[in-house]
């Protein structure tokens, strides 16, 4: 049985992966994201690569820094999650 907590963690992981993909598609480097949000490049990289936890505020700020709506990122992540479960 899958717990709701586990499902939320999976969606979080997918959302961060989607954010990383969208940043690359937009041509935004981790360095440019780090500069835009005032965070170190290694920290941004670790967060987008799933090695460090990302807060909701950081997720929103990073989304805005690359010019995408955080809701759009979450919607794409949710769609990919639903696609995986079929």
Secondary structure as the mmCIF struct_conf table of DSSP 4:
data_model
#
loop_
_struct_conf.conf_type_id
_struct_conf.id
_struct_conf.beg_label_comp_id
_struct_conf.beg_label_asym_id
_struct_conf.beg_label_seq_id
_struct_conf.end_label_comp_id
_struct_conf.end_label_asym_id
_struct_conf.end_label_seq_id
HELX_RH_AL_P HELX_RH_AL_P1 UNK A 4 UNK A 25
TURN_TY1_P TURN_TY1_P1 UNK A 26 UNK A 27
HELX_RH_AL_P HELX_RH_AL_P2 UNK A 30 UNK A 37
TURN_TY1_P TURN_TY1_P2 UNK A 38 UNK A 38
HELX_RH_AL_P HELX_RH_AL_P3 UNK A 41 UNK A 48
TURN_TY1_P TURN_TY1_P3 UNK A 49 UNK A 50
BEND BEND1 UNK A 51 UNK A 52
HELX_RH_AL_P HELX_RH_AL_P4 UNK A 56 UNK A 65
TURN_TY1_P TURN_TY1_P4 UNK A 66 UNK A 67
HELX_RH_AL_P HELX_RH_AL_P5 UNK A 70 UNK A 84
TURN_TY1_P TURN_TY1_P5 UNK A 85 UNK A 85
#
